Amino acid sequence: MNDKIGILHLEDSINDSEIINAIIESAKIEYNYFLADCEKDFLNFLETENIHLILSDYSLPDYDGNEALRVAREKYPHIPFIFVSGKIDDGTAIEKLLNGATDYVFKNNLERLVPAIKRALNDYELEIKRKQVEISLQEKKEIIKAQSGKYIEINKELDFQNEEKEKRAAELIIANNELLFQNEEKEKRAAELNIANKELAFQNREKEKRADELIIANKELLFQNEEKENRAAELIIANKELAYQNVEKEKRADELSIARDKAEESDRLKSAFLANMSHEIRTPMNGILGFAEMLKEPELTGELQQEYIGIIQKSGARMMNIISDIMSISKIESGHMGISLSEVNINEQMTELYTFFKPEAEQKGLEICLKNNMESKETIVKTDRDKVYAILTNLIKNAIKFTDKGSIEFGYICRDKACDDRDKACLVSTTTIEFYVKDTGIGIDPEKIETIFERFRQGNETLNKKYEGAGLGLSISKAFVEMLGGKIWIKRDPVHLDFGNNRDGTGTTICFTIPYNC
């Protein structure tokens, strides 16, 4: 092809789009790139742009790769269609090939992407040539009807077609080799499943051991009952003692059941947390290692080099945030996190946060507002500056992350309240500073509100989530607030900000207090 090829990419992850775009550029393919993350954009690009190749994720929040394939095969059957996904399994991938997909590439095996694109474009070009040949052949047949003397040229054309068929046969052999590779991958997964089954068998044996121990305990209980029957002379006292013991046993059984449930829940949450942490650490590490490897390319341009370095720096910063959160939660769990009190100007700190987060919010198209309700001379308090800054940073970052449109407001007010001083046996007045962060984002499931601040808890405890992050921010923030002598909570009332167009009652408001020590 003489002109640039048009590549339409159906993908909702900007990171994945940038990685795939960079890989295609590294292959020195002349192309125009069109990114769509919804059905409307996908159909619009197909209708208005010169598209030669379609790349598609398998599953998107608002669209389905299956539907995109169906539309492409129905309206544009000549355009190659390649799935680039991390969720599709081998059986589904083969089914999509049978339904008209040209090829599929796993996101954890993107070195196959460029060969797959080249092979698809080659097939596309061959298909165009084949159609041109068919048209030419038809014209020649018409000429043959009138001029029978051109058999030699027709034979040459037939020879060309045979050569093309041989090339297609060679490509079919390559495809068969790819299928053999996929079968080997399935065998590896079967071996992993066998190991999992052995682990399950081990767990069943452990359960049988515990059942045997329970039988022994029951026999011991029967023996105790027989001994009690032999004490007929102390029947009244024994009955009272037995009743007391039964009540105690029921209490202990209830406590044991609660403790067991909590332990199982803790194990489940820790397992989900560790799996999520593994995913969160591998993602930026893959970006760092992958683009560091690409920097070794001898013919790399300065512009691409800077772009790759930027991606590596972004992945490194994300990795540092994860490590920082892990270190903080570790110090909190071990009791080694201390408090460093100093005089802090709350107004200056809030303005600093506003200045820091304003570009990030505006980049997402969000309005951000700071409300200071105290004069500067009244905002000098004695507290731990770094911990207050960390709490507000976590809350504002969450608000920006989980808000796609609308606005964010944060600020504070000074509150006076009466509390019972038991040591002095009288009512005294205390003053606190109440901070708040409001957003018009996706909100929090009401069922999660009671547990959202607990250790190893997240709003979404699965790996298949839209928003990146280790999920430690709220746990760390709660620990810091309590260390400073305050409390943190989520307001259940709908969010109504004083500006912006979002007034539908969605979003989240998180508040926390610290003592006003001046």
N, C-alpha and C positions, 0 to 999 in steps of 0.2 A: 504494500500500500504506500502511495506517495504522500498522502496527507496524514496528519496526526489522527490516531485512532481515538474514538470517544469511549471512555470507560465510565459506566454508571454504577456506583457503589451504594447498595442499600444496607446501611449500618447506623445504629444509634449510639455507638461508643466513639467519642472523638479520639481517644487514645488509640483504639484499634484502627481507626481510619488513618491517623497520622502514621502509624507503623506500616500499614499496608501501602499507603501512598509512597512512603520512603523506600520500601522494598522495590516497588515498581520503578521509581525513579532511578534506583541503583542499577537496574537492568538496562538503562539507557534506551528505554522505549519512549518514542515520541507519542504523547497522548494528551488529551484533554480530560480532566477529572471532574465528575459531577457526583456530589454526595447527597443522598436522600435518606431521611429517617422516618418517613411516613408514606402512606399510600398516595396522597395527593402529589407530593414532590416526585415520587417515583414515576407516576403516570405522566406528569407534566414534562419531565426530562425525556421520556420515551417519545412523546409526541412532538416536542419542539427542537430537540437536539439530534445530531448525527451520531447515534450510538452504535458501536461495533462490538461491545462486550459488556455483559452484566455480571457484577460480583454481588453476592447477597448473603447476609447473615441468615441463619435458619429461624431464629426466634427473636422478634422485636416486641416492645411493650404495646405498640399500637398497630402492628401489622404482622403478617405471617409470611415467611419465605415460601411456603407452599402456594399461597395465593399469588405471590409475585411470579413464581414459575409458571402457574397456570395462565396468567395474563400474558406473559412473554411468549409462551408457546402458541397461544391462541391468536395473538395479534402480530407478533414479530417472531415467527418460527425460525427465521434465518439467523437471529442474533444468538451467539454462544452464551450460556448461562452457567456460572460456576458458584457453588455454595462455598463460603469461607466462614466456618463456624467452629465453636469450641464445644457445642452440646450435641451435635448429631452423631448417632452411632453408625456402625458399619451397615447394619441391616437397613436402616432408614436411608443411608446414603445410596446404597444400591437401588433401593426402591425409587429414589429421586432420579437416578440415572435412567431407569426404565421409563420414568414419566417424562423424560425429555431433557433433564439436566445434562450439561456437557461434562462436568467434572465436579469434584468436591475436594476441599483442602481444609485440614484441621488447623486452628489458630496456634496450636502448640507445635506445628510442623510446617511453618510458613516458607521453609526453603523450597517446598514444592510449588509455591504460588507462581513464580515467574515461569518455570517450565510448563505449568498448566495453562497459563495465559498465552504463552507463545504457541502451545499446541492448539488451543482453541482458536486463536487468531489465524493460525495456519489452516485449520479445518474450515474456518469461515471464508478465508480467501480461496481455498480450493473449491468450496461450495459455490462461490460467486463465479469462479472460472468454469466450474462444471455447468452452471446454468448458461454462461456465455457460450460454452462449447455446444450445449444442447440447441441454443438458438442458432448458432452457426451451422450446426449439423442439419437442422431443419431447413435452413436456407439453402444449404448445399444439396439436400435431397430435392428441393424444388428445382434447383438448377440442373440436377441429374436428370429429372424428368424431361427437361428441354434439351439438355446437352449431355449426351451419354458418354462423351469423350473425356470426362474428368474423373475416371475411376482411380487414377493414381493418387490424386490429392485426397480423395475420400479414404483410401487405404492408410495414407499418412496420418490422417485425423484419427482413424481407428487405432493405429499404433500408439498415438499420444494418449488416447483414453485408456488403453491397456496399461501403459506405464503409470498413469494416475491410479488405476485400480491396484497395481502392485504396491504403490506407495501407501495406499489406504490399508492394504493387508499388513504391511510392516508396522503401521501405527496400531493395528489391532493386536499384533503380537506384544507391543509395548503395554497396551491396556491389560492384556492377560497377565503379564508380569506384575503389574500393579495389583491385580486381584489376588495373585499368589502372595504378595507382600501383606495384603489385608488379612488373608487367611492365617498367616503366621502371627499377626497381631492378635487375632481372635484366640489362637491357641495360648498365647501368653496370658490373656485375660482369663481364660479357663483355668490356667494354673493358679492365678491369684485367687480365683473363686474357690479352688480346692483348699488353699491355705485358710481362707475364711471359714470354710466348713469345718476344718480341723479345730479352729479356735472355738467355734460354736459347740463342737463335741466336748471340748475341754470344759467349757462353761456348764454344760449339762452335767458332767461328772461332778463338778463342784456343787451343783444344786443337789445331786443325790447324796453327797456327803453331808450337806446341811440337813437333809431330810432324815438321814440316819441319826444325826445328833439330836434332832427333834424327837425321834422315837425313844432314844435313851432318856431324854428329859421327861417324856410322858411316863415312862416306866418308873422314873424316880418320883414323879408326882403320885402315881398309884401306890408306891410303897409308903409315901407319907400319909396318904389317906388311910391305908391299913393300920398304920401306927396310931392314927387318931382314933380309929374305931376301938383299939385296944385300951384306950383311956376312958372307959365308961364313967369312972368315978369323978372325972374332971370334965364332964360333958358340957356344963354351962360355960365354964371358963374357956374350954377348948373351942366351943362353937363361936363365942365372941372373938377369940383369937383368930379362928379360921375366917370368920366374916371380915375381920380387919385385914388379914392377909390377902383375902380375895379382892378387897377394895384396892389394896396396895398393888396387887398383881395387875388388876385392870388398869390402874393408873400407869404402872410401868409399861404394860402392853401398849396403852395408848401413846405413851411417850416414845416407846420403841418404834411404833408404827410411824409416828410423826418424824422421828429422827431418821428412820429408814427412807421415808419419802423425800425428806430434805437431802439426804445423802445421794439418793438416786437422781434427784433433780440437779444437785450440785455437779455430780459426775457428768450428767447429760450436758449441762451448760458449759462445763469446762471442756468437754470434748468438742462441742460446737465452737467454743471460743478458740481452742487450739487449732481446729481445722481452719477457721476464719483467719487466724493469725498466720498460719502457714500460707494460705492463699494471698493475704495482704503483703507478706514479705516476698513471696516468689514473684508477684506481679512487677514491682519496681526493680527487683533484681534481674528479672528477664530483660526488662528494658535496658538496664545498665549494661549487662553482659552482651546483649544483642547488638546494641548500637556501638559499644566499645569495639566489638569485632568488626563492625562495618567501617569504623574509622581506619582500619588497616588497609582499606582499598587504596592502591597506589594512585588511581586516577580520580580520586574523590575531589570535587570542587570545594573551594573555600566556603561557598554558601551552604552546601550540604554538610560540610564539616561543622560549621557553627550550629546548624539545625540539629545535628546529631548530638553535639555537646549540650545544647539546650535541653534536649530530651533526657540525656543522662543526668544533668543537674536537677531537673524536675523529679526524676525517679529517685535520685539520691536524697533530695529534701523530703520526699514522702517517706523514704526509709528512715531518715533521722527522726521524723515525727513519731513513727511507730515505735522506734527504739526508746525515745524519750518517754512516751506513754507507758511502755513496759517497765522502764526503770522507776517511774513515779509510782505505778501501782504496786511494784515489788517493795519499794520503801514503805509505802502505806501499809501493806500487808504485814511486813516485818516489824513495824513500829519504829523505823529509823528516820521517818520524816519529821523534821523539826520546824519550829516557827521562829522567824526573825522579825521582830517588831521594830518599826521606825515610823517617823512622821511622813504621811502620804497625802498629797493634794489630789483628791478624787477628781476634781474638775479637769486638772491637767492630764490625769491618766485616761479619763473618758475621751477627751479630745484627741489624745494620741491614738487610741483605739479607732476612733471615727476616721481619722486621717489614714490610718493603716488599711482599714477594710473598705473604704469608699471606692477605690479603683476596682477591687475585686467584685463588689456588688454591682457597680455600674457596668462592668464587663458582661455580667449576666443579664443586664437590662433591669436591675432592681433599684428601687429608691431606698435610701438609707437615711435615717434621721436620729439625731442625738438630742435628748432633752435633759438639761441640767436645771434642777429646781432649787439650788442653793447658791448663795453668794460665795465667791472664791474664798473669802476669809473664814467661812464656816465649814469649808470642805477639807480642812486639815485634820486628819484622824491618825491615831496610832494603831497600825495594823501591819500585816505582812504584805508588802507591795507586790512581790512576785506571785504570791498565791492569788491575790485579788485579780491581778492581771491575767493569770492562767485561767481562772474561772470564767471571766468575761470573754477571753479569747476562745475558749471551748464553746461557750454558748453562742457567740456571734458566728463562729465558723459553722456550727451546726445549722443555724438559721439560714445562712447563705447557701449551704450545701443542699438543704431540703426545701428550698423555695425556688421555684422555676419562674414565677411571675409575681408581680405585686410589689411589696415593700417590707422593710425591716425597721423596727424602732427599738432603741435601747436607751436607758436612762436610770434615774434613781430618785427616791424621795426620802425625806427624814421623817421617821415615825416615833411618837411617844406612846408608851403603853404602861399600864399599872400591872405590877406583878407581886406575888405574895413572897415576901422575904421571911422565910421560916426562922432564920436565926434571930432576927430582930422583932419577930411577931407583930409586924405592921406592914402596911402597903407602902411601897416605894415606887417611884417613877423611873423607868429606864428608857433610853433613846437608842434606836437602831437606824441604820441606813438600809433601806430596801431597794435593791437593784432589780431590774427586769429587762428581759429581751423578748420582743414580740416579733412574730413573722406571719406571713400569709401562705406558708408552705403546705406540705401534705398532711400536717397534723400528726397526732399520736393515737394509736388504737387505745380506746378506753380501758381495755383489758390489760394493757401494758403499763398504764400510768403508775400503778402501785409498785411495780418491780423494775421500772426503767433505770433507777439509780443504783440497783444492786450490783455486786461484783459479778462479772462474767455475763451480765444481761445486755441484750441489744434489742432495739425495736424490731429488727429482722434478724433472727438467729440462724439463717440459712446462708449458703454461699451464693445462691442465685438471687442476688440483690442488685439493684440498680446503682446504689451509691457506695463508693469505696470508703474504707476506714476500718480501724480495729474495734471501734465501739467502746473504748475505754474512757472517753472524754467525760461523760456524765458521772461515772463512778469516781473518777479522780476529782471532779468538781465538788461532788457531795462530800468526799473526805476532807477536802480543803476547807469547805464552808464550816463543817462541824469542828475542825481543828481551830478555826478562828472564833468559835463560839456562836455561830449562826445556824440557820436552817435553810433548806432549799426545797422548792415544791413546784408543781405544775398547776396552773390555774385551769379549772374545768370550764370556765365561761368561754364562749366563742371570742375570737380575736376581732376587734374593730379598731384599726389604726386611724390616726387623725389625718392621714393624707393617703393618696394613692387611689386606684380604681377598684381594688379588691375589697369588697364589703359583704362578702357572702358568709362570713362567720367561720371560715376554715382557718387553719394555722395553729400555732402553739404560742403560749406565753409561759416562760419559766422565770421564777422569782427566787431571790435568795437575800438573806440579811447578814449583816455583820454588826457587832456592837459599835456604837458611836463613842469611841474613846478619844477625847480631845486633850 
